[in-house]
Protein backbone atom coordinates (compact mmCIF):
# COMPACT_ATOMS: atom_id res chain seq x y z
CA UNK A 1 0.00 0.00 0.00
CA UNK A 2 2.84 2.42 0.79
CA UNK A 3 4.31 1.96 -2.68
CA UNK A 4 0.95 2.55 -4.35
CA UNK A 5 0.63 5.80 -2.40
CA UNK A 6 4.14 6.78 -3.49
CA UNK A 7 3.20 6.18 -7.13
CA UNK A 8 0.02 8.23 -6.79
CA UNK A 9 1.73 11.13 -5.01
CA UNK A 10 4.57 11.35 -7.53
CA UNK A 11 2.24 11.17 -10.53
CA UNK A 12 -0.75 13.05 -9.14
CA UNK A 13 -0.40 15.95 -11.56
CA UNK A 14 -0.76 13.60 -14.53
CA UNK A 15 -3.65 11.51 -13.22
CA UNK A 16 -6.62 13.66 -14.39
CA UNK A 17 -5.39 13.79 -18.01
CA UNK A 18 -4.52 10.10 -18.01
CA UNK A 19 -7.89 9.14 -16.55
CA UNK A 20 -9.79 11.27 -19.08
CA UNK A 21 -7.93 9.66 -21.97
CA UNK A 22 -8.42 6.12 -20.67
CA UNK A 23 -12.15 6.84 -20.20
CA UNK A 24 -12.31 7.90 -23.84
CA UNK A 25 -10.54 4.65 -24.78
CA UNK A 26 -13.10 2.67 -22.76
CA UNK A 27 -16.03 4.28 -24.58
CA UNK A 28 -14.47 3.46 -27.96
CA UNK A 29 -15.44 -0.20 -27.72
CA UNK A 30 -15.19 -0.89 -31.44
CA UNK A 31 -11.83 0.88 -31.96
CA UNK A 32 -13.42 3.47 -34.24
CA UNK A 33 -11.35 6.39 -32.91
CA UNK A 34 -8.33 4.62 -31.45
CA UNK A 35 -6.68 1.38 -32.51
CA UNK A 36 -5.99 -1.27 -29.88
CA UNK A 37 -2.28 -0.55 -30.41
CA UNK A 38 -2.80 3.14 -29.61
CA UNK A 39 -4.74 2.29 -26.47
CA UNK A 40 -2.22 -0.30 -25.33
CA UNK A 41 0.84 1.86 -25.97
CA UNK A 42 -0.67 4.77 -24.01
CA UNK A 43 -1.54 2.56 -21.03
CA UNK A 44 1.84 0.85 -21.25
CA UNK A 45 3.66 4.20 -20.98
CA UNK A 46 1.64 4.99 -17.86
CA UNK A 47 2.63 1.63 -16.35
CA UNK A 48 6.31 2.30 -17.08
CA UNK A 49 6.08 5.71 -15.41
CA UNK A 50 4.25 4.21 -12.42
CA UNK A 51 6.91 1.54 -11.96
CA UNK A 52 9.65 4.16 -12.04
CA UNK A 53 7.79 6.40 -9.60
CA UNK A 54 7.34 3.43 -7.28
CA UNK A 55 11.08 2.68 -7.36
CA UNK A 56 10.54 -0.69 -9.03
CA UNK A 57 13.11 -1.97 -11.52
CA UNK A 58 12.06 -4.69 -13.96
CA UNK A 59 14.74 -7.13 -15.11
CA UNK A 60 13.53 -9.17 -18.06
CA UNK A 61 14.87 -11.80 -20.42
CA UNK A 62 13.62 -14.05 -23.19
CA UNK A 63 11.59 -11.55 -25.19
CA UNK A 64 13.14 -13.15 -28.26
CA UNK A 65 11.24 -16.33 -27.35
CA UNK A 66 7.88 -14.69 -28.01
CA UNK A 67 6.31 -16.04 -31.23
CA UNK A 68 6.67 -13.74 -34.21
CA UNK A 69 2.98 -14.03 -35.04
CA UNK A 70 0.28 -12.86 -32.64
CA UNK A 71 -2.24 -15.37 -31.32
CA UNK A 72 -0.40 -16.90 -28.36
CA UNK A 73 -1.09 -17.27 -24.64
CA UNK A 74 1.22 -16.27 -21.80
CA UNK A 75 1.02 -18.57 -18.77
CA UNK A 76 2.98 -17.14 -15.80
CA UNK A 77 3.04 -17.93 -12.12
CA UNK A 78 0.94 -15.44 -10.15
CA UNK A 79 2.44 -13.51 -7.25
CA UNK A 80 0.26 -10.44 -6.83
CA UNK A 81 -1.25 -7.24 -8.15
CA UNK A 82 2.07 -6.03 -9.53
CA UNK A 83 2.34 -8.91 -12.03
CA UNK A 84 0.37 -7.13 -14.75
CA UNK A 85 2.52 -3.99 -14.41
CA UNK A 86 5.59 -6.13 -15.06
CA UNK A 87 3.98 -7.48 -18.23
CA UNK A 88 2.87 -4.05 -19.39
CA UNK A 89 6.42 -2.70 -19.10
CA UNK A 90 8.08 -5.61 -20.92
CA UNK A 91 5.43 -6.58 -23.52
CA UNK A 92 5.63 -4.28 -26.54
CA UNK A 93 2.72 -6.00 -28.27
CA UNK A 94 -0.86 -5.74 -26.95
CA UNK A 95 -2.29 -8.54 -24.88
CA UNK A 96 -5.60 -9.14 -23.19
CA UNK A 97 -6.10 -10.64 -19.77
CA UNK A 98 -8.35 -12.98 -17.81
CA UNK A 99 -8.66 -11.67 -14.25
CA UNK A 100 -10.76 -12.20 -11.13
CA UNK A 101 -14.24 -10.70 -11.16
CA UNK A 102 -13.84 -9.13 -7.71
CA UNK A 103 -11.74 -6.22 -9.03
CA UNK A 104 -13.61 -5.53 -12.27
CA UNK A 105 -15.41 -2.39 -11.04
CA UNK A 106 -12.54 -0.70 -9.19
CA UNK A 107 -12.07 2.78 -10.62
CA UNK A 108 -9.32 3.00 -13.26
CA UNK A 109 -9.05 -0.78 -13.41
CA UNK A 110 -12.59 -0.81 -14.81
CA UNK A 111 -11.71 1.72 -17.52
CA UNK A 112 -8.50 -0.12 -18.45
CA UNK A 113 -10.47 -3.39 -18.58
CA UNK A 114 -12.99 -1.88 -20.96
CA UNK A 115 -10.32 -0.17 -23.09
CA UNK A 116 -8.22 -3.31 -23.59
CA UNK A 117 -11.10 -5.81 -23.53
CA UNK A 118 -9.92 -7.73 -20.47
CA UNK A 119 -12.29 -10.53 -19.38
CA UNK A 120 -13.46 -10.88 -15.75
CA UNK A 121 -13.87 -14.45 -14.46
CA UNK A 122 -16.07 -15.55 -11.58
CA UNK A 123 -14.00 -18.35 -10.12
CA UNK A 124 -16.99 -19.65 -8.11
CA UNK A 125 -19.13 -20.12 -11.24
CA UNK A 126 -17.88 -23.02 -13.36
CA UNK A 127 -20.28 -22.27 -16.22
CA UNK A 128 -19.19 -18.63 -16.45
CA UNK A 129 -15.53 -19.65 -16.18
CA UNK A 130 -15.89 -21.99 -19.16
CA UNK A 131 -17.55 -19.21 -21.17
CA UNK A 132 -14.55 -17.00 -20.41
CA UNK A 133 -12.13 -19.71 -21.55
CA UNK A 134 -14.15 -20.16 -24.74
CA UNK A 135 -14.15 -16.41 -25.44
CA UNK A 136 -10.40 -16.21 -24.82
CA UNK A 137 -9.84 -19.17 -27.14
CA UNK A 138 -11.88 -17.60 -29.94
CA UNK A 139 -10.05 -14.30 -29.60
CA UNK A 140 -6.66 -16.04 -29.66
CA UNK A 141 -7.75 -17.83 -32.84
CA UNK A 142 -8.51 -14.39 -34.28
CA UNK A 143 -4.93 -13.25 -33.57
CA UNK A 144 -5.03 -11.71 -30.09
CA UNK A 145 -2.48 -12.47 -27.38
CA UNK A 146 -3.70 -13.42 -23.92
CA UNK A 147 -2.38 -13.59 -20.38
CA UNK A 148 -3.88 -16.30 -18.17
CA UNK A 149 -2.84 -17.08 -14.58
CA UNK A 150 -3.15 -20.86 -14.46
CA UNK A 151 -2.83 -21.09 -10.68
CA UNK A 152 -6.26 -19.48 -10.40
CA UNK A 153 -5.16 -17.31 -7.49
CA UNK A 154 -1.94 -15.71 -6.40
CA UNK A 155 0.63 -17.50 -4.31
CA UNK A 156 1.10 -15.95 -0.89
CA UNK A 157 4.43 -17.68 -0.28
CA UNK A 158 6.88 -15.47 -2.10
CA UNK A 159 8.49 -17.23 -5.05
CA UNK A 160 6.78 -20.56 -4.38
CA UNK A 161 4.14 -21.47 -6.95
CA UNK A 162 0.78 -23.19 -6.61
CA UNK A 163 -0.40 -26.13 -8.74
CA UNK A 164 -1.48 -25.07 -12.23
CA UNK A 165 -5.11 -25.79 -13.10
CA UNK A 166 -5.72 -27.88 -16.20
CA UNK A 167 -8.83 -25.93 -17.20
CA UNK A 168 -6.77 -22.81 -17.86
CA UNK A 169 -5.08 -24.59 -20.76
CA UNK A 170 -8.30 -25.37 -22.62
CA UNK A 171 -8.04 -21.89 -24.15
CA UNK A 172 -4.73 -22.90 -25.74
CA UNK A 173 -5.76 -26.39 -26.85
CA UNK A 174 -9.00 -25.16 -28.45
CA UNK A 175 -7.12 -22.44 -30.33
CA UNK A 176 -4.11 -24.67 -31.07
CA UNK A 177 -2.10 -21.68 -29.88
CA UNK A 178 1.52 -21.39 -28.75
CA UNK A 179 1.88 -21.60 -24.97
CA UNK A 180 4.52 -19.26 -23.52
CA UNK A 181 5.57 -20.14 -19.94
CA UNK A 182 6.68 -17.06 -18.00
CA UNK A 183 8.57 -17.05 -14.69
CA UNK A 184 8.00 -14.16 -12.29
CA UNK A 185 10.31 -13.61 -9.33
CA UNK A 186 9.81 -11.14 -6.47
CA UNK A 187 6.72 -9.67 -8.14
CA UNK A 188 4.97 -9.92 -4.78
CA UNK A 189 7.46 -7.52 -3.19
CA UNK A 190 6.36 -4.11 -4.54
CA UNK A 191 2.86 -4.19 -3.08
CA UNK A 192 3.06 -6.87 -0.37
CA UNK A 193 5.99 -5.40 1.54
CA UNK A 194 5.24 -2.37 3.69
CA UNK A 195 8.14 -0.30 2.38
CA UNK A 196 9.05 2.11 -0.41
CA UNK A 197 12.66 1.00 -0.66
CA UNK A 198 13.85 0.19 -4.21
CA UNK A 199 12.91 -3.30 -5.33
CA UNK A 200 13.73 -5.42 -8.38
CA UNK A 201 11.23 -7.72 -10.09
CA UNK A 202 12.30 -10.39 -12.58
CA UNK A 203 10.25 -11.61 -15.54
CA UNK A 204 11.57 -14.33 -17.83
CA UNK A 205 9.82 -15.34 -21.05
CA UNK A 206 10.60 -18.98 -21.74
CA UNK A 207 10.62 -20.96 -24.98
CA UNK A 208 7.06 -21.59 -26.17
CA UNK A 209 5.30 -24.91 -26.51
CA UNK A 210 3.80 -24.99 -29.98
CA UNK A 211 0.70 -27.05 -30.76
CA UNK A 212 2.78 -29.77 -32.42
CA UNK A 213 4.53 -30.35 -29.09
CA UNK A 214 1.45 -30.67 -26.90
CA UNK A 215 -1.15 -31.96 -29.39
CA UNK A 216 -1.14 -35.48 -27.91
CA UNK A 217 -1.20 -34.33 -24.29
CA UNK A 218 -4.13 -33.97 -21.90
CA UNK A 219 -4.65 -30.54 -20.32
CA UNK A 220 -3.62 -32.04 -16.97
CA UNK A 221 -0.31 -33.08 -18.51
CA UNK A 222 0.18 -29.68 -20.15
CA UNK A 223 -0.47 -27.94 -16.83
CA UNK A 224 2.10 -30.12 -15.06
CA UNK A 225 4.69 -29.53 -17.78
CA UNK A 226 4.29 -25.74 -17.83
CA UNK A 227 4.34 -25.62 -14.02
CA UNK A 228 7.51 -27.77 -14.00
CA UNK A 229 9.30 -25.50 -16.49
CA UNK A 230 8.44 -22.36 -14.55
CA UNK A 231 9.39 -23.94 -11.22
CA UNK A 232 12.78 -24.99 -12.62
CA UNK A 233 13.38 -21.53 -14.07
CA UNK A 234 12.61 -19.88 -10.73
CA UNK A 235 14.93 -22.23 -8.86
CA UNK A 236 17.72 -21.63 -11.38
CA UNK A 237 17.36 -17.85 -11.12
CA UNK A 238 17.28 -17.93 -7.33
CA UNK A 239 20.44 -20.05 -7.18
CA UNK A 240 22.22 -17.60 -9.48
CA UNK A 241 21.60 -14.67 -7.13
C-alpha positions, 0 to 999 in steps of 0.5 A: 500500500505504501508503494501505491501511495508513493506512485500516486503522489509522484504522478498526481499531476498527470492523473486527471489527463490520463484518466480522461484519456483512458475513459475515452478509450473505454467508450471506444469499444469498437476501436473506431477512434483509437486502434488497440495498439494506440490504447495499449501503448498509451496505457503501457507508458503509464505503467512504465512511469508508475513503476519508475515512480514506485522505485521498481526496476524490472529485469527481463529476459527471453523476449526473443522467445515470443512467437513472431505471429500474434495469437499466443497465450502467456502462462505465468506464475501469479504472485500479486497485483504487480504482475500485470505492471511487469507485463505491461512494461516488458510486452511491446505488443498488446495482450488481453487478460483474464482476471478475477471478477472481484476487481472488475469495477474498481475505478481506473481498473474498470476503464482499463479493462474496458479499453483493452477488452480484459475478461473478468472471471467468476471463479466460483461459477464453473459455467461462467468460467468456461464461457470465459475460456471459450471467449479467450480461445476464440479471440486467440484464434482471431490473432489476439495475445492473452495472459492467463494465470493458471494457478487461479489465485496468487501465491502468498508464499513469495516465489513458491508457486501453486499447482497449475489448473488444467482448465486454464489450458483449454483456451490454448488447446482449443485455439491450437495456440503457442503456450509461452511459460513465464517465470515471475520472481519477487513480483509480490514484493512491490505491493506486499511489503510495507516499504518504499525502498527500491525493489527489483522484479524479474520476468523471464519469457521462456521458450514456447510450446507450440501445438505440435509439441502438446497436441497429444497431451491432456490438459492435466499433462500440459499444466504439469509440464508448464508448471515444471518448467516455470518452477525450474526456471525460478529455482535456477534464477534464485540459485544464481543470485 
